[in-house]
Amino acid sequence: MLPIARWIGYGGETDFHGYVLETVTWATALLANTRNISVFATVHTVANHPVVIAKQIATMAQMSGNRVGLNIVAGWNKPEYDALGVKLPDDHETRYGYAQEWFDLIKKIWHHDGRFDWDGKYFQAKGVYGNPRPEFDPPIFNAAGSGQGLGALQERSG
C-alpha cells in the first residue's frame, strides 16, 4: 500500500486532498493490524528530519517483520511549502540535491557501525547512530514526475 501525503488540500469547492492522514502514523497502524501486506510511508523531505525518519522506518521494520518501505517526496507544491513556513526552491536541482543528501544520511544511519558526525550542505549532525536498524534495506520509491527527478535519489550506501 502506498499512500499520498498532503499537508493541505488543493482548495476550491471540494478541497481535494484536504483530508489526508499523516502517512508514517497511517503506515504504522496498518502494519500493526495486518500480516501480509507491505506498506510504504510517503515522506516529504522538507517536513521530516532524516535522523527521525531513519529511526521511524527502522522501528516500523522491526515491528512488522520488515514489511515497510519509504516513498521519498522532494516536493513541488508551493502552497504546501508555504503552509509549513518553508521556501520552495525555484529549481529542481536544489530540491533533488537536498533530497539526495537527506537519503544519503538515512542510508548511513542504517549501515554505519557506531556514532558518526555528518557535515553536509543541508544537514549537520553530531554523534548520530542507528539503533534499531532495519534488518534489510527497505524498498525505496521516489515519487518524482520530472525527468530529472526520475534519475534522482541514487541508492548510495555509506
N, CA and C atoms as an extended XYZ file, in Angstrom:
474
Properties=species:S:1:pos:R:3:atomname:S:1:resname:S:1:resid:I:1 pbc="F F F"
N         0.851       -1.164        0.000 N   MET     1
C         0.000        0.000        0.000 CA  MET     1
C         0.897        1.227        0.000 C   MET     1
N         0.530        2.177       -0.801 N   LEU     2
C         1.318        3.399       -0.947 CA  LEU     2
C         0.391        4.603       -0.856 C   LEU     2
N         0.455        5.345        0.263 N   PRO     3
C        -0.451        6.485        0.424 CA  PRO     3
C         0.095        7.752       -0.216 C   PRO     3
N        -0.803        8.660       -0.499 N   ILE     4
C        -0.419       10.006       -0.903 CA  ILE     4
C        -0.240       10.821        0.365 C   ILE     4
N         0.675       11.759        0.349 N   ALA     5
C         0.906       12.624        1.509 CA  ALA     5
C         0.613       14.064        1.116 C   ALA     5
N        -0.231       14.697        1.863 N   ARG     6
C        -0.553       16.107        1.657 CA  ARG     6
C        -0.622       16.788        3.002 C   ARG     6
N        -0.128       18.017        3.077 N   TRP     7
C        -0.224       18.803        4.308 CA  TRP     7
C        -1.407       19.747        4.252 C   TRP     7
N        -1.819       20.107        3.057 N   ILE     8
C        -3.044       20.895        2.865 CA  ILE     8
C        -3.695       20.411        1.574 C   ILE     8
N        -4.986       20.679        1.422 N   GLY     9
C        -5.681       20.305        0.195 CA  GLY     9
C        -5.463       21.340       -0.896 C   GLY     9
N        -6.119       21.092       -2.015 N   TYR    10
C        -5.977       21.981       -3.161 CA  TYR    10
C        -6.991       23.109       -3.177 C   TYR    10
N        -7.825       23.194       -2.133 N   GLY    11
C        -8.796       24.274       -2.037 CA  GLY    11
C       -10.001       24.043       -2.939 C   GLY    11
N       -10.676       25.128       -3.247 N   GLY    12
C       -11.848       25.042       -4.099 CA  GLY    12
C       -13.038       24.426       -3.382 C   GLY    12
N       -14.054       24.141       -4.135 N   GLU    13
C       -15.309       23.642       -3.581 CA  GLU    13
C       -15.149       22.308       -2.857 C   GLU    13
N       -14.316       21.421       -3.385 N   THR    14
C       -14.169       20.095       -2.777 CA  THR    14
C       -12.916       19.980       -1.908 C   THR    14
N       -12.006       20.939       -1.990 N   ASP    15
C       -10.723       20.891       -1.279 CA  ASP    15
C       -10.082       19.511       -1.426 C   ASP    15
N        -9.906       19.098       -2.685 N   PHE    16
C        -9.331       17.790       -2.999 CA  PHE    16
C        -8.056       17.565       -2.192 C   PHE    16
N        -7.945       16.423       -1.564 N   HIS    17
C        -6.848       16.022       -0.680 CA  HIS    17
C        -6.739       16.897        0.568 C   HIS    17
N        -7.814       17.573        0.926 N   GLY    18
C        -7.823       18.393        2.134 CA  GLY    18
C        -7.904       17.568        3.404 C   GLY    18
N        -8.329       16.324        3.279 N   TYR    19
C        -8.403       15.426        4.429 CA  TYR    19
C        -7.595       14.187        4.089 C   TYR    19
N        -6.325       14.205        4.465 N   VAL    20
C        -5.419       13.096        4.195 CA  VAL    20
C        -4.699       12.784        5.501 C   VAL    20
N        -4.643       11.514        5.856 N   LEU    21
C        -3.961       11.113        7.080 CA  LEU    21
C        -2.444       11.253        6.932 C   LEU    21
N        -1.772       11.511        8.041 N   GLU    22
C        -0.313       11.580        8.052 CA  GLU    22
C         0.207       10.165        7.824 C   GLU    22
N         1.165       10.011        6.921 N   THR    23
C         1.466        8.681        6.388 CA  THR    23
C         2.355        7.792        7.246 C   THR    23
N         3.230        8.336        8.072 N   VAL    24
C         4.047        7.471        8.926 CA  VAL    24
C         3.156        6.826        9.984 C   VAL    24
N         2.279        7.609       10.581 N   THR    25
C         1.337        7.077       11.564 CA  THR    25
C         0.381        6.087       10.909 C   THR    25
N        -0.134        6.451        9.738 N   TRP    26
C        -1.063        5.595        8.994 CA  TRP    26
C        -0.400        4.261        8.656 C   TRP    26
N         0.836        4.320        8.138 N   ALA    27
C         1.543        3.089        7.756 CA  ALA    27
C         1.802        2.216        8.974 C   ALA    27
N         2.182        2.825       10.087 N   THR    28
C         2.443        2.061       11.305 CA  THR    28
C         1.183        1.346       11.785 C   THR    28
N         0.061        2.036       11.743 N   ALA    29
C        -1.210        1.413       12.155 CA  ALA    29
C        -1.569        0.253       11.240 C   ALA    29
N        -1.393        0.415        9.938 N   LEU    30
C        -1.683       -0.677        9.007 CA  LEU    30
C        -0.759       -1.864        9.248 C   LEU    30
N         0.508       -1.601        9.460 N   LEU    31
C         1.464       -2.684        9.716 CA  LEU    31
C         1.110       -3.442       10.993 C   LEU    31
N         0.645       -2.727       12.001 N   ALA    32
C         0.297       -3.367       13.274 CA  ALA    32
C        -0.972       -4.205       13.174 C   ALA    32
N        -1.803       -3.909       12.184 N   ASN    33
C        -3.097       -4.583       12.088 CA  ASN    33
C        -3.234       -5.501       10.889 C   ASN    33
N        -2.118       -5.773       10.209 N   THR    34
C        -2.132       -6.687        9.066 CA  THR    34
C        -0.959       -7.652        9.195 C   THR    34
N        -0.945       -8.652        8.370 N   ARG    35
C         0.152       -9.625        8.397 CA  ARG    35
C         0.767       -9.888        7.027 C   ARG    35
N         0.064       -9.551        5.952 N   ASN    36
C         0.508       -9.982        4.627 CA  ASN    36
C         0.764       -8.875        3.627 C   ASN    36
N         0.651       -7.623        4.018 N   ILE    37
C         0.900       -6.543        3.062 CA  ILE    37
C         2.127       -5.751        3.467 C   ILE    37
N         2.771       -5.183        2.479 N   SER    38
C         3.848       -4.228        2.728 CA  SER    38
C         3.250       -2.833        2.605 C   SER    38
N         3.724       -1.941        3.443 N   VAL    39
C         3.176       -0.592        3.486 CA  VAL    39
C         4.312        0.406        3.377 C   VAL    39
N         4.144        1.398        2.534 N   PHE    40
C         5.123        2.460        2.358 CA  PHE    40
C         4.677        3.695        3.123 C   PHE    40
N         5.617        4.349        3.755 N   ALA    41
C         5.380        5.660        4.337 CA  ALA    41
C         5.835        6.686        3.303 C   ALA    41
N         4.948        7.569        2.900 N   THR    42
C         5.293        8.644        1.980 CA  THR    42
C         5.772        9.819        2.815 C   THR    42
N         6.994       10.271        2.551 N   VAL    43
C         7.619       11.268        3.406 CA  VAL    43
C         8.158       12.420        2.566 C   VAL    43
N         7.737       13.636        2.908 N   HIS    44
C         8.292       14.846        2.301 CA  HIS    44
C         9.612       15.168        3.008 C   HIS    44
N        10.683       15.279        2.253 N   THR    45
C        11.990       15.514        2.853 CA  THR    45
C        12.027       16.819        3.641 C   THR    45
N        11.378       17.855        3.144 N   VAL    46
C        11.450       19.158        3.789 CA  VAL    46
C        10.715       19.185        5.134 C   VAL    46
N         9.754       18.313        5.328 N   ALA    47
C         8.935       18.326        6.547 CA  ALA    47
C         9.397       17.322        7.590 C   ALA    47
N        10.397       16.503        7.268 N   ASN    48
C        10.786       15.405        8.149 CA  ASN    48
C        12.302       15.271        8.203 C   ASN    48
N        12.865       15.369        9.395 N   HIS    49
C        14.313       15.274        9.530 CA  HIS    49
C        14.766       13.835        9.266 C   HIS    49
N        15.862       13.648        8.529 N   PRO    50
C        16.290       12.292        8.171 CA  PRO    50
C        16.662       11.411        9.366 C   PRO    50
N        17.191       11.989       10.450 N   VAL    51
C        17.534       11.174       11.619 CA  VAL    51
C        16.260       10.587       12.228 C   VAL    51
N        15.200       11.383       12.274 N   VAL    52
C        13.924       10.918       12.813 CA  VAL    52
C        13.319        9.851       11.903 C   VAL    52
N        13.303       10.099       10.605 N   ILE    53
C        12.727        9.136        9.661 CA  ILE    53
C        13.505        7.825        9.667 C   ILE    53
N        14.836        7.883        9.764 N   ALA    54
C        15.632        6.647        9.822 CA  ALA    54
C        15.177        5.786       10.996 C   ALA    54
N        14.949        6.400       12.146 N   LYS    55
C        14.512        5.653       13.337 CA  LYS    55
C        13.071        5.178       13.165 C   LYS    55
N        12.205        6.017       12.614 N   GLN    56
C        10.805        5.612       12.430 CA  GLN    56
C        10.695        4.417       11.495 C   GLN    56
N        11.387        4.450       10.367 N   ILE    57
C        11.320        3.343        9.413 CA  ILE    57
C        11.937        2.085       10.016 C   ILE    57
N        13.055        2.224       10.736 N   ALA    58
C        13.676        1.063       11.388 CA  ALA    58
C        12.732        0.459       12.426 C   ALA    58
N        12.043        1.296       13.173 N   THR    59
C        11.079        0.822       14.167 CA  THR    59
C         9.928        0.089       13.486 C   THR    59
N         9.425        0.657       12.410 N   MET    60
C         8.335        0.028       11.664 CA  MET    60
C         8.778       -1.313       11.090 C   MET    60
N        10.025       -1.391       10.603 N   ALA    61
C        10.550       -2.650       10.062 CA  ALA    61
C        10.603       -3.708       11.156 C   ALA    61
N        11.079       -3.329       12.338 N   GLN    62
C        11.189       -4.282       13.445 CA  GLN    62
C         9.819       -4.807       13.871 C   GLN    62
N         8.835       -3.929       13.970 N   MET    63
C         7.530       -4.348       14.475 CA  MET    63
C         6.684       -5.071       13.439 C   MET    63
N         7.079       -5.002       12.160 N   SER    64
C         6.236       -5.569       11.106 CA  SER    64
C         6.842       -6.766       10.398 C   SER    64
N         7.997       -7.210       10.827 N   GLY    65
C         8.654       -8.269       10.077 CA  GLY    65
C         9.170       -7.768        8.739 C   GLY    65
N         9.627       -6.535        8.708 N   ASN    66
C        10.259       -5.931        7.525 CA  ASN    66
C         9.313       -5.711        6.359 C   ASN    66
N         8.083       -5.353        6.642 N   ARG    67
C         7.107       -5.120        5.564 CA  ARG    67
C         6.935       -3.635        5.253 C   ARG    67
N         7.933       -2.825        5.512 N   VAL    68
C         7.825       -1.382        5.335 CA  VAL    68
C         8.719       -0.900        4.204 C   VAL    68
N         8.263        0.148        3.544 N   GLY    69
C         9.049        0.820        2.518 CA  GLY    69
C         8.964        2.319        2.720 C   GLY    69
N         9.771        3.053        1.972 N   LEU    70
C         9.835        4.506        2.082 CA  LEU    70
C         9.634        5.134        0.707 C   LEU    70
N         8.643        5.996        0.608 N   ASN    71
C         8.384        6.754       -0.611 CA  ASN    71
C         8.848        8.186       -0.354 C   ASN    71
N         9.904        8.607       -1.032 N   ILE    72
C        10.537        9.904       -0.788 CA  ILE    72
C         9.981       10.950       -1.751 C   ILE    72
N         9.515       12.062       -1.178 N   VAL    73
C         8.971       13.170       -1.964 CA  VAL    73
C         9.839       14.404       -1.746 C   VAL    73
N        10.454       14.891       -2.810 N   ALA    74
C        11.301       16.082       -2.721 CA  ALA    74
C        10.468       17.359       -2.661 C   ALA    74
N         9.237       17.308       -3.096 N   GLY    75
C         8.343       18.470       -3.014 CA  GLY    75
C         8.243       19.234       -4.314 C   GLY    75
N         7.084       19.822       -4.498 N   TRP    76
C         6.835       20.620       -5.695 CA  TRP    76
C         5.676       21.602       -5.483 C   TRP    76
N         4.841       21.339       -4.498 N   ASN    77
C         3.589       22.069       -4.309 CA  ASN    77
C         3.825       23.295       -3.425 C   ASN    77
N         3.977       24.472       -4.038 N   LYS    78
C         4.314       25.681       -3.297 CA  LYS    78
C         3.355       25.973       -2.146 C   LYS    78
N         2.049       25.829       -2.280 N   PRO    79
C         1.175       26.093       -1.120 CA  PRO    79
C         1.482       25.197        0.088 C   PRO    79
N         1.948       23.974       -0.142 N   GLU    80
C         2.334       23.129        0.997 CA  GLU    80
C         3.586       23.678        1.674 C   GLU    80
N         4.566       24.100        0.895 N   TYR    81
C         5.752       24.718        1.465 CA  TYR    81
C         5.358       25.962        2.258 C   TYR    81
N         4.469       26.779        1.694 N   ASP    82
C         4.002       27.981        2.382 CA  ASP    82
C         3.334       27.629        3.711 C   ASP    82
N         2.523       26.567        3.718 N   ALA    83
C         1.838       26.155        4.942 CA  ALA    83
C         2.825       25.709        6.013 C   ALA    83
N         3.966       25.171        5.594 N   LEU    84
C         4.995       24.717        6.530 CA  LEU    84
C         5.977       25.839        6.888 C   LEU    84
N         5.834       26.991        6.243 N   GLY    85
C         6.746       28.094        6.504 CA  GLY    85
C         8.128       27.892        5.922 C   GLY    85
N         8.197       27.131        4.808 N   VAL    86
C         9.472       26.817        4.171 CA  VAL    86
C         9.455       27.360        2.739 C   VAL    86
N        10.588       27.883        2.288 N   LYS    87
C        10.675       28.398        0.922 CA  LYS    87
C        10.888       27.248       -0.058 C   LYS    87
N        10.069       27.189       -1.085 N   LEU    88
C        10.240       26.205       -2.157 CA  LEU    88
C        11.340       26.706       -3.087 C   LEU    88
N        12.457       25.972       -3.187 N   PRO    89
C        13.489       26.384       -4.145 CA  PRO    89
C        12.916       26.406       -5.565 C   PRO    89
N        13.364       27.372       -6.338 N   ASP    90
C        12.839       27.548       -7.686 CA  ASP    90
C        13.264       26.452       -8.654 C   ASP    90
N        14.374       25.778       -8.365 N   ASP    91
C        14.894       24.814       -9.328 CA  ASP    91
C        14.843       23.387       -8.784 C   ASP    91
N        14.645       22.447       -9.709 N   HIS    92
C        14.636       21.030       -9.351 CA  HIS    92
C        15.969       20.599       -8.745 C   HIS    92
N        17.052       21.117       -9.283 N   GLU    93
C        18.373       20.683       -8.858 CA  GLU    93
C        18.570       20.862       -7.351 C   GLU    93
N        18.134       21.993       -6.807 N   THR    94
C        18.270       22.246       -5.368 CA  THR    94
C        17.388       21.299       -4.570 C   THR    94
N        16.144       21.125       -4.989 N   ARG    95
C        15.231       20.228       -4.262 CA  ARG    95
C        15.733       18.791       -4.290 C   ARG    95
N        16.223       18.339       -5.434 N   TYR    96
C        16.720       16.972       -5.531 CA  TYR    96
C        18.064       16.801       -4.832 C   TYR    96
N        18.889       17.848       -4.814 N   GLY    97
C        20.140       17.788       -4.066 CA  GLY    97
C        19.885       17.657       -2.570 C   GLY    97
N        18.908       18.407       -2.080 N   TYR    98
C        18.505       18.317       -0.674 CA  TYR    98
C        17.982       16.913       -0.378 C   TYR    98
N        17.105       16.414       -1.237 N   ALA    99
C        16.527       15.077       -1.034 CA  ALA    99
C        17.602       13.995       -1.107 C   ALA    99
N        18.584       14.160       -1.998 N   GLN   100
C        19.658       13.166       -2.100 CA  GLN   100
C        20.477       13.125       -0.811 C   GLN   100
N        20.843       14.290       -0.287 N   GLU   101
C        21.608       14.298        0.963 CA  GLU   101
C        20.765       13.738        2.112 C   GLU   101
N        19.489       14.063        2.143 N   TRP   102
C        18.547       13.535        3.143 CA  TRP   102
C        18.583       12.005        3.126 C   TRP   102
N        18.491       11.439        1.924 N   PHE   103
C        18.507        9.988        1.753 CA  PHE   103
C        19.877        9.395        2.089 C   PHE   103
N        20.957       10.064        1.685 N   ASP   104
C        22.306        9.579        1.991 CA  ASP   104
C        22.527        9.491        3.499 C   ASP   104
N        22.021       10.463        4.240 N   LEU   105
C        22.168       10.440        5.700 CA  LEU   105
C        21.379        9.276        6.303 C   LEU   105
N        20.181        9.044        5.814 N   ILE   106
C        19.394        7.896        6.291 CA  ILE   106
C        20.142        6.591        6.030 C   ILE   106
N        20.653        6.421        4.825 N   LYS   107
C        21.383        5.185        4.496 CA  LYS   107
C        22.604        5.006        5.400 C   LYS   107
N        23.317        6.087        5.681 N   LYS   108
C        24.487        5.960        6.554 CA  LYS   108
C        24.049        5.557        7.958 C   LYS   108
N        22.974        6.125        8.455 N   ILE   109
C        22.461        5.749        9.775 CA  ILE   109
C        22.140        4.257        9.807 C   ILE   109
N        21.572        3.748        8.753 N   TRP   110
C        21.192        2.336        8.702 CA  TRP   110
C        22.384        1.393        8.546 C   TRP   110
N        23.506        1.881        8.017 N   HIS   111
C        24.622        0.992        7.680 CA  HIS   111
C        25.889        1.205        8.492 C   HIS   111
N        26.062        2.334        9.099 N   HIS   112
C        27.310        2.646        9.796 CA  HIS   112
C        27.322        2.033       11.195 C   HIS   112
N        28.437        1.432       11.555 N   ASP   113
C        28.610        0.912       12.913 CA  ASP   113
C        29.141        2.022       13.804 C   ASP   113
N        28.473        2.265       14.888 N   GLY   114
C        28.911        3.277       15.842 CA  GLY   114
C        28.428        4.672       15.485 C   GLY   114
N        28.862        5.607       16.303 N   ARG   115
C        28.477        7.019       16.120 CA  ARG   115
C        29.283        7.655       14.989 C   ARG   115
N        28.691        8.665       14.376 N   PHE   116
C        29.407        9.429       13.361 CA  PHE   116
C        28.878       10.851       13.333 C   PHE   116
N        29.663       11.734       12.748 N   ASP   117
C        29.244       13.117       12.519 CA  ASP   117
C        28.939       13.279       11.042 C   ASP   117
N        28.002       14.143       10.730 N   TRP   118
C        27.621       14.431        9.348 CA  TRP   118
C        27.735       15.937        9.155 C   TRP   118
N        28.534       16.349        8.186 N   ASP   119
C        28.696       17.762        7.887 CA  ASP   119
C        28.439       17.973        6.404 C   ASP   119
N        27.171       18.019        6.047 N   GLY   120
C        26.787       18.150        4.658 CA  GLY   120
C        26.403       19.566        4.288 C   GLY   120
N        25.949       19.727        3.092 N   LYS   121
C        25.492       21.028        2.613 CA  LYS   121
C        24.194       21.430        3.314 C   LYS   121
N        23.300       20.467        3.533 N   TYR   122
C        21.984       20.766        4.089 CA  TYR   122
C        21.798       20.284        5.524 C   TYR   122
N        22.557       19.275        5.937 N   PHE   123
C        22.388       18.703        7.271 CA  PHE   123
C        23.723       18.621        7.992 C   PHE   123
N        23.677       18.914        9.281 N   GLN   124
C        24.816       18.716       10.160 CA  GLN   124
C        24.292       17.916       11.358 C   GLN   124
N        25.025       16.876       11.726 N   ALA   125
C        24.618       16.033       12.853 CA  ALA   125
C        25.876       15.578       13.589 C   ALA   125
N        25.789       15.540       14.883 N   LYS   126
C        26.931       15.142       15.717 CA  LYS   126
C        26.564       13.910       16.531 C   LYS   126
N        27.421       12.904       16.478 N   GLY   127
C        27.247       11.719       17.309 CA  GLY   127
C        26.008       10.904       17.000 C   GLY   127
N        25.560       10.915       15.754 N   VAL   128
C        24.356       10.176       15.369 CA  VAL   128
C        24.701        8.707       15.131 C   VAL   128
N        23.769        7.837       15.425 N   TYR   129
C        23.938        6.420       15.130 CA  TYR   129
C        22.563        5.789       14.980 C   TYR   129
N        22.517        4.599       14.422 N   GLY   130
C        21.241        3.957       14.124 CA  GLY   130
C        20.988        2.699       14.918 C   GLY   130
N        20.223        2.817       15.972 N   ASN   131
C        19.708        1.667       16.710 CA  ASN   131
C        18.279        1.980       17.108 C   ASN   131
N        17.317        1.180       16.729 N   PRO   132
C        17.458       -0.041       15.956 CA  PRO   132
C        17.739        0.277       14.489 C   PRO   132
N        18.077       -0.772       13.774 N   ARG   133
C        18.279       -0.670       12.326 CA  ARG   133
C        17.336       -1.646       11.653 C   ARG   133
N        16.949       -1.341       10.422 N   PRO   134
C        16.196       -2.356        9.688 CA  PRO   134
C        17.114       -3.543        9.398 C   PRO   134
N        16.555       -4.730        9.347 N   GLU   135
C        17.353       -5.925        9.062 CA  GLU   135
C        17.751       -6.012        7.595 C   GLU   135
N        17.135       -5.213        6.773 N   PHE   136
C        17.427       -5.154        5.347 CA  PHE   136
C        17.159       -3.727        4.908 C   PHE   136
N        17.574       -3.382        3.682 N   ASP   137
C        17.252       -2.055        3.168 CA  ASP   137
C        15.792       -2.032        2.733 C   ASP   137
N        14.976       -1.230        3.397 N   PRO   138
C        13.581       -1.138        2.958 CA  PRO   138
C        13.519       -0.665        1.504 C   PRO   138
N        12.533       -1.142        0.751 N   PRO   139
C        12.395       -0.649       -0.624 CA  PRO   139
C        12.138        0.853       -0.621 C   PRO   139
N        12.687        1.526       -1.613 N   ILE   140
C        12.593        2.978       -1.723 CA  ILE   140
C        11.870        3.320       -3.015 C   ILE   140
N        10.865        4.201       -2.901 N   PHE   141
C        10.226        4.803       -4.070 CA  PHE   141
C        10.603        6.270       -4.070 C   PHE   141
N        10.618        6.841       -5.253 N   ASN   142
C        10.834        8.263       -5.416 CA  ASN   142
C         9.657        8.765       -6.237 C   ASN   142
N         8.798        9.514       -5.609 N   ALA   143
C         7.578        9.984       -6.270 CA  ALA   143
C         7.867       11.203       -7.134 C   ALA   143
N         8.743       11.051       -8.108 N   ALA   144
C         9.131       12.166       -8.970 CA  ALA   144
C         8.356       12.127      -10.273 C   ALA   144
N         8.030       13.298      -10.776 N   GLY   145
C         7.324       13.385      -12.036 CA  GLY   145
C         8.174       13.938      -13.162 C   GLY   145
N         9.267       14.627      -12.823 N   SER   146
C        10.101       15.214      -13.866 CA  SER   146
C        11.177       14.217      -14.289 C   SER   146
N        11.741       14.441      -15.454 N   GLY   147
C        12.831       13.595      -15.922 CA  GLY   147
C        14.010       13.632      -14.984 C   GLY   147
N        14.326       14.830      -14.486 N   GLN   148
C        15.434       14.976      -13.550 CA  GLN   148
C        15.128       14.230      -12.252 C   GLN   148
N        13.896       14.299      -11.812 N   GLY   149
C        13.509       13.628      -10.576 CA  GLY   149
C        13.549       12.123      -10.685 C   GLY   149
N        13.219       11.606      -11.851 N   LEU   150
C        13.230       10.161      -12.036 CA  LEU   150
C        14.630        9.587      -11.919 C   LEU   150
N        15.653       10.397      -12.207 N   GLY   151
C        17.035        9.937      -12.082 CA  GLY   151
C        17.642       10.270      -10.733 C   GLY   151
N        16.913       11.009       -9.909 N   ALA   152
C        17.427       11.448       -8.612 CA  ALA   152
C        17.357       10.331       -7.579 C   ALA   152
N        17.906       10.615       -6.436 N   LEU   153
C        17.905        9.702       -5.289 CA  LEU   153
C        18.539        8.360       -5.615 C   LEU   153
N        19.792        8.436       -5.926 N   GLN   154
C        20.559        7.231       -6.212 CA  GLN   154
C        20.732        6.412       -4.933 C   GLN   154
N        20.652        5.130       -5.068 N   GLU   155
C        20.840        4.212       -3.933 CA  GLU   155
C        22.324        4.163       -3.596 C   GLU   155
N        22.764        5.045       -2.714 N   ARG   156
C        24.154        5.059       -2.286 CA  ARG   156
C        24.215        4.578       -0.852 C   ARG   156
N        25.163        3.757       -0.571 N   SER   157
C        25.427        3.370        0.810 CA  SER   157
C        26.585        4.198        1.300 C   SER   157
N        26.725        4.283        2.592 N   GLY   158
C        27.898        4.973        3.070 CA  GLY   158
C        27.769        5.396        4.424 C   GLY   158
